Amino acid sequence: MILINLLPHREEKRQLRKQAFFVGVGVSVLAGGLIVAMWYAVQLRMMATQQTRNEILNSAIHKLDDEIKDVSALKAEIDSLKARQRAVEDLQTDRNMPVYLLNELVSQTPEGLYLTAIHQNGQTVTVSGFAQTNERVSEFLRNTNNKSTWLEHPELIEIKAATNNSKDARDNKRLFDFAMRVSLKRPGEVSSAASAASAPGAAASGVKPPQSAASAPVKSGA
């Protein structure tokens, strides 16, 4: 006996496939939504972590700014103290400069020349006096330029003939009235020059260190 199915089985299969498709679409949409939600939550978590790091960094930056301000203030205070120290050292040094100046002038003044006036203005010293000959003045200039420890850069301002007005005509000798300008070194410059002169290179080249003011021979003026 032959059985014939007259029901619309094709329609039923089509409906089943359609239902399966919609179920698959729904599952895919749900899975996609879950994935997006999880990714969004991860992003929020990462943003919160980065925000926390930024706050920590900003706090550290503000702390470093305060420390930099403190360091700048400390440097300014140190510079001020150094300036005061230099001022005190300069005052102590300048207090001894007249002694060095007089000692050096006595050491470098040749015979036949005597000084009548000494004027100091800072590091510049103006000296005036009388000499028996022009050669005495030239020797004085050479001594202050080449042999002096504390004096440098001598410059002749003027020289002119003068007469010793004495009651005895035999004592009326012709003299030369002169004035010169010379620079006075500071102790730091003298120490640097002495160190350079006493270096091994200077000793090998035959350069003698400058003679100190204390050990320089004293010459008496005529």
C-alpha positions, 0 to 999 in steps of 0.5 A: 500500500502506498502512502502519500503525504499531502501536508505542506512539508516544504512550508514547515521546513521553510518556517523552521529555517527562518526561525533558526536564522532569527535565533542565530541573528538574535544570539549574534546580536546578544553576543556582540552586545556582550562583547561591546559592553565588556570592551566598554567596561575595559576602556572605562577601567583603563581610562580610570587607571590612566586618570589615577596615574595622571593625578599621581604625576600631577602631584609629583610635578607640583612637588618637584615645582615646590622643590625647584623653587626651594632650590632656586631660593637656596641658590640665590641665598648661596650666591648672596653669601658668596657675594658677601664673602667676596666683599669681606675678602676684598676689604681684608685684601684692600687693607693690606694693599698700601703695605704691598704698594709701599714695600714694592716702591721701595724695592723697585726705586733705583738710586738717584731717584726719590719720590715726592707723592703717591696717589692711589685710586683703586688699582691705579697708582700715580707716582711723582718725584725727582730723578738725577737723570732720564736713565733713572726714570727709565730704570724705574719703569723697567723695574716696575714692569719686569721685576715687580711682583705687585706692580704692572703696566707702568706708564710715564705721564710727563718728565721735565727738567727742574732745578734744586733751589738751594742757597748754596750755588754748588748744590743747585743740580739739574734734576728731572721732575717726573710723574708716572702711572702704574697698576697695582695687582690684586693678591689673586692675580699675584698668586696665579702668576706665581703658580704659573711661573712655578709650574714644571713647564715654566721651570723647564723653559728657564722662567724664574718665578717672580720675587715676593715683596717680602724677600725683595731687596730694598734700595735706598734712594739718593 
